[in-house]
Amino acid sequence: MTEICLVIIYNNNFESNIEIVEKIYEGRFKNIYHLMPFYTGKKENVIKIYGNSYQFQDYITQGLSKFYNEKYSHYVFVSDDVMLNPNINKNTIKEMFKLEDDGGYLPGMFAVNYKKLSEWGYSYTSIENILKISNACEYKNFLPSIEEAQNAFRKYGLEPKNITEEGFNEIGRFFQKNNVNYYLYSFKKELKAEFDKFLEKENKFDTCKNCSSFPKKFVYPMAGAYSDFFIIPSCKIKEFAHICGVFGALRIFAEIAIPTAMILSLEKLSTQKNTSYMGKTGWSKEFKDELKNKYNYSVKTMFENWDNKISFYHPIKLSQWKID
């Protein structure tokens, strides 16, 4: 197991990007696969999957049998709109991201708690989906126990907060009372302060002590993270993909499902803190203008002038960029 497998994840059916992506990575990675929703073409290394971008962890579960090979030591997953540092290749990636044979990589992660329900809207909707779908999905026997999950979180320095169904519903009523759209990523300052006081008053939310089983009122521990670039060791890929499939059935948002599945399945996990590289992301006009002004939408210019401390840029809309 010495080779690296690069797997490109497409949120949507952008078949025109396949050739562009392969030009970017040819010579850097020998083994490249594409997970493409509703693929209509005939390329053997493009895997047709079915699903949506909110739960793209399910793409991995569906595609595993097509890209799995015992010769691979690690699987590198990257979204098609992520531009990796040009120095990242099959020979350098293990050293750059401090990968051990049984270790993976994720830029960073956090434990989902009550406060995150207000700060990151997809935390709220993921837990909402678990409570809604749990009776229609036999997931309890196919995940580690809550006690095992909590121990896995603590291994990585994360303290899993006990979110109960009672506490979650109380927050839902607070949102409803104050007409909060929880898909928005922040409250107005006045309401945010009121929400913080609400959490302090309702500290009974964190009183669940006996969490070794699946009591109905307790929600499974969850983590969140940027998940458009991550690495899984071959020895854990099947276990990881299985948990991703369970979370797909529960309709958990990808950037909660993937880091949680990594915490639950991997023995070792490197993050940006362990490396010399940081990713750079942005969805503002300022971020887009910065890239345009520095590189004039030229991949060649970007690579020639790359700041080597940056591991990746995201998002890069390939339809706007010139390759040569």
DAJO-V527887 format. One record per residue. BURIAL is 1 if it has 16 or more other ideal C-beta (glycine too) atoms within 10 Angstrom, else 0. D_FIRST is the distance of its C-alpha to the first C-alpha in Angstrom with 2 decimals. Layout:
burial=BURIAL d_first=D_FIRST
burial=BURIAL d_first=D_FIRST
This chain:
burial=0 d_first=0.00
burial=0 d_first=3.78
burial=0 d_first=6.05
burial=1 d_first=8.61
burial=1 d_first=10.77
burial=1 d_first=14.44
burial=1 d_first=16.75
burial=1 d_first=20.45
burial=1 d_first=22.88
burial=1 d_first=26.47
burial=1 d_first=29.19
burial=0 d_first=31.53
burial=0 d_first=31.78
burial=1 d_first=31.62
burial=1 d_first=30.58
burial=0 d_first=32.23
burial=1 d_first=29.58
burial=1 d_first=26.69
burial=0 d_first=27.69
burial=1 d_first=28.41
burial=1 d_first=25.05
burial=0 d_first=23.26
burial=0 d_first=25.60
burial=1 d_first=24.76
burial=1 d_first=20.97
burial=0 d_first=20.89
burial=0 d_first=19.76
burial=1 d_first=17.99
burial=1 d_first=15.19
burial=0 d_first=14.16
burial=1 d_first=13.13
burial=1 d_first=16.13
burial=1 d_first=17.62
burial=1 d_first=21.01
burial=1 d_first=22.41
burial=1 d_first=26.08
burial=1 d_first=28.98
burial=0 d_first=31.17
burial=1 d_first=29.59
burial=0 d_first=32.10
burial=0 d_first=30.39
burial=0 d_first=28.37
burial=0 d_first=25.27
burial=0 d_first=22.31
burial=0 d_first=19.92
burial=1 d_first=22.56
burial=1 d_first=22.53
burial=1 d_first=25.99
burial=1 d_first=26.38
burial=0 d_first=29.58
burial=1 d_first=30.54
burial=0 d_first=31.94
burial=0 d_first=30.88
burial=1 d_first=32.17
burial=1 d_first=29.49
burial=1 d_first=26.61
burial=1 d_first=24.14
burial=1 d_first=25.03
burial=1 d_first=23.57
burial=1 d_first=20.03
burial=1 d_first=21.04
burial=1 d_first=22.58
burial=1 d_first=19.87
burial=1 d_first=16.77
burial=0 d_first=17.06
burial=0 d_first=17.29
burial=1 d_first=14.34
burial=0 d_first=11.81
burial=0 d_first=8.97
burial=0 d_first=6.29
burial=0 d_first=4.26
burial=1 d_first=4.89
burial=1 d_first=4.70
burial=1 d_first=8.43
burial=1 d_first=11.31
burial=1 d_first=14.32
burial=1 d_first=17.56
burial=1 d_first=20.69
burial=1 d_first=24.14
burial=1 d_first=25.69
burial=1 d_first=28.47
burial=1 d_first=26.37
burial=1 d_first=26.32
burial=1 d_first=23.48
burial=1 d_first=24.27
burial=1 d_first=23.98
burial=0 d_first=22.15
burial=1 d_first=19.14
burial=1 d_first=16.47
burial=1 d_first=12.79
burial=0 d_first=13.57
burial=0 d_first=15.89
burial=1 d_first=14.90
burial=1 d_first=13.16
burial=0 d_first=16.28
burial=1 d_first=18.75
burial=1 d_first=17.94
burial=0 d_first=17.22
burial=1 d_first=13.84
burial=0 d_first=12.57
burial=0 d_first=9.27
burial=0 d_first=11.46
burial=1 d_first=13.78
burial=1 d_first=15.03
burial=1 d_first=17.86
burial=1 d_first=21.26
burial=1 d_first=24.24
burial=0 d_first=26.52
burial=1 d_first=28.03
burial=0 d_first=31.30
burial=1 d_first=32.71
burial=1 d_first=35.00
burial=1 d_first=38.51
burial=1 d_first=42.01
burial=0 d_first=42.41
burial=1 d_first=39.31
burial=1 d_first=40.95
burial=1 d_first=43.50
burial=1 d_first=41.36
burial=1 d_first=38.61
burial=1 d_first=39.95
burial=1 d_first=36.74
burial=1 d_first=36.56
burial=1 d_first=39.89
burial=1 d_first=39.12
burial=1 d_first=35.84
burial=1 d_first=37.73
burial=1 d_first=40.57
burial=1 d_first=38.32
burial=1 d_first=36.99
burial=1 d_first=40.62
burial=0 d_first=41.69
burial=0 d_first=38.96
burial=1 d_first=38.20
burial=0 d_first=40.85
burial=0 d_first=39.36
burial=0 d_first=35.71
burial=0 d_first=34.64
burial=1 d_first=32.03
burial=0 d_first=33.15
burial=0 d_first=31.38
burial=0 d_first=28.02
burial=1 d_first=27.55
burial=1 d_first=27.52
burial=0 d_first=31.13
burial=1 d_first=32.93
burial=0 d_first=33.03
burial=0 d_first=29.26
burial=1 d_first=28.87
burial=1 d_first=31.40
burial=0 d_first=29.62
burial=1 d_first=26.32
burial=1 d_first=28.36
burial=0 d_first=30.02
burial=0 d_first=26.79
burial=1 d_first=26.31
burial=0 d_first=29.99
burial=1 d_first=31.23
burial=0 d_first=34.32
burial=1 d_first=34.36
burial=1 d_first=37.93
burial=1 d_first=39.62
burial=1 d_first=40.61
burial=1 d_first=42.97
burial=1 d_first=44.30
burial=0 d_first=47.73
burial=1 d_first=46.70
burial=1 d_first=44.87
burial=0 d_first=47.98
burial=1 d_first=50.19
burial=1 d_first=48.23
burial=1 d_first=48.46
burial=0 d_first=52.21
burial=1 d_first=52.32
burial=1 d_first=50.53
burial=0 d_first=52.89
burial=0 d_first=55.96
burial=0 d_first=55.12
burial=0 d_first=54.00
burial=1 d_first=50.51
burial=0 d_first=48.00
burial=1 d_first=44.80
burial=0 d_first=42.71
burial=0 d_first=44.27
burial=0 d_first=42.23
burial=0 d_first=45.19
burial=1 d_first=48.70
burial=0 d_first=51.84
burial=0 d_first=52.48
burial=0 d_first=55.34
burial=1 d_first=53.45
burial=0 d_first=50.36
burial=0 d_first=52.65
burial=0 d_first=54.20
burial=1 d_first=50.83
burial=0 d_first=49.91
burial=0 d_first=53.22
burial=1 d_first=52.55
burial=1 d_first=49.28
burial=0 d_first=51.10
burial=0 d_first=53.84
burial=0 d_first=51.48
burial=0 d_first=49.45
burial=0 d_first=49.79
burial=1 d_first=46.73
burial=0 d_first=44.56
burial=0 d_first=46.23
burial=1 d_first=43.88
burial=0 d_first=43.09
burial=0 d_first=42.10
burial=1 d_first=38.84
burial=0 d_first=36.84
burial=0 d_first=37.31
burial=0 d_first=37.81
burial=0 d_first=41.49
burial=0 d_first=42.59
burial=0 d_first=43.81
burial=1 d_first=40.58
burial=1 d_first=37.90
burial=1 d_first=34.20
burial=1 d_first=32.85
burial=1 d_first=31.40
burial=1 d_first=29.83
burial=1 d_first=30.10
burial=1 d_first=28.21
burial=1 d_first=27.69
burial=1 d_first=24.84
burial=1 d_first=24.52
burial=1 d_first=21.48
burial=1 d_first=18.86
burial=1 d_first=15.15
burial=1 d_first=13.37
burial=1 d_first=10.22
burial=1 d_first=8.22
burial=1 d_first=9.80
burial=1 d_first=13.10
burial=1 d_first=13.19
burial=0 d_first=15.25
burial=0 d_first=17.62
burial=1 d_first=18.07
burial=1 d_first=18.85
burial=1 d_first=21.24
burial=1 d_first=23.17
burial=1 d_first=23.35
burial=1 d_first=24.91
burial=1 d_first=27.42
burial=1 d_first=28.36
burial=1 d_first=28.74
burial=1 d_first=31.20
burial=1 d_first=33.07
burial=1 d_first=33.27
burial=1 d_first=31.99
burial=1 d_first=31.65
burial=1 d_first=28.12
burial=1 d_first=28.43
burial=1 d_first=29.32
burial=1 d_first=26.99
burial=1 d_first=23.73
burial=1 d_first=24.37
burial=1 d_first=25.75
burial=1 d_first=22.78
burial=1 d_first=20.47
burial=1 d_first=22.88
burial=1 d_first=23.03
burial=1 d_first=19.37
burial=1 d_first=17.56
burial=0 d_first=18.13
burial=1 d_first=17.84
burial=1 d_first=19.02
burial=1 d_first=19.88
burial=1 d_first=22.87
burial=1 d_first=25.01
burial=0 d_first=26.90
burial=0 d_first=24.02
burial=1 d_first=23.54
burial=0 d_first=25.97
burial=1 d_first=25.76
burial=0 d_first=27.79
burial=1 d_first=27.82
burial=0 d_first=31.18
burial=0 d_first=32.49
burial=0 d_first=35.95
burial=0 d_first=37.96
burial=0 d_first=41.34
burial=0 d_first=43.39
burial=0 d_first=43.25
burial=0 d_first=39.45
burial=0 d_first=39.64
burial=0 d_first=42.53
burial=0 d_first=40.72
burial=1 d_first=37.84
burial=0 d_first=40.41
burial=0 d_first=42.54
burial=0 d_first=39.77
burial=1 d_first=37.81
burial=0 d_first=40.24
burial=0 d_first=37.57
burial=0 d_first=35.79
burial=1 d_first=31.99
burial=0 d_first=32.52
burial=0 d_first=35.03
burial=1 d_first=32.85
burial=0 d_first=29.91
burial=0 d_first=32.38
burial=0 d_first=33.93
burial=0 d_first=31.04
burial=0 d_first=31.54
burial=0 d_first=28.31
burial=0 d_first=28.84
burial=0 d_first=28.29
burial=1 d_first=24.79
burial=1 d_first=26.09
burial=1 d_first=29.34
burial=1 d_first=30.13
burial=1 d_first=31.79
burial=1 d_first=31.95
burial=0 d_first=33.66
burial=1 d_first=32.41
burial=0 d_first=35.58
burial=0 d_first=37.52
burial=1 d_first=35.43
burial=0 d_first=35.53
burial=0 d_first=32.32
burial=0 d_first=34.08
